[in-house]
């Protein structure tokens, strides 16, 4: 009986873990859009664009040292853009993510390294079936050091012929990030049944897990 109770308790905890994972990060919402979390002491932020943010958000949140990842828009001129406006390709924005991470656990360099594995950085104005400037590859930098790190990583990838054609990722000085609609957040986790998620997003996530297994949180390890 005792073993049954223990096993039952373990099973319940397992189920609660699955529910929590499926529910996502519980980001706050205001007016239908996600609210950017307050930066905690010792925390840093980084921004990347690499195709549809559904997959990129999931890829980044699975990395050790990453606390929160918000999907949104960056790289353009329009203030407070909507998804429909961004996909019209008249705002200059690309689908992006803002990553909140602990630099004592994962450095900016390692975060950027994972980013290059989380998508195809050689494709211009698109990712796979998603075509257009709103899906272009961008690595944003805030300091000269971050620019140097990104530029060095790209040079290393090109020199090693890891990617051919060469990396097409834009290096852009960070200006402003606009959080996307609340329904866009944690979309991967909440909509695993969708054909797009299964056929387009999931392969990207699995690719990252295989490429950098030591960087993936234990709950996502296969």
Secondary structure, 3 states (H helix, E strand, C coil): CHHHHHHHHHHHHHHHHHHHHHHCCCCCEECCEECCCCCCCCEEEEEEEECCHHHHHHHHHCECCEEEEEEEEECCCCCCCCHHHHHCCCCCCEEEEEEEEECCCCCHHHHHHHHHHCCCCCCCCEECCEECHHHCEEEEECCHHHHHHHHHHHHHHHHCCCCCCCCCCEEEECCCEEECEHHHCCHHHHCCCCHHHHHHHHHHHHHHHHHCHHHECHHHCC
